[in-house]
């Protein structure tokens, strides 16, 4: 997980994340990672339209967003 987070900061890549909050609720979010620490990371959450801090241990799934070439051009 940590390697993928660091790599996404380097390349500015968006990620789709399934995350479990402190209260046990689960959400799916599209994020752009801004800063990575030892136990948490800071990201812009497109779902909430704001910067958020997430705990790395609470990530259930993390997948890079793959853009089709036709979307880029």
Order of alpha helices (4+ residues) and beta strands (2+ residues): alpha-beta-beta-beta-beta-beta-alpha
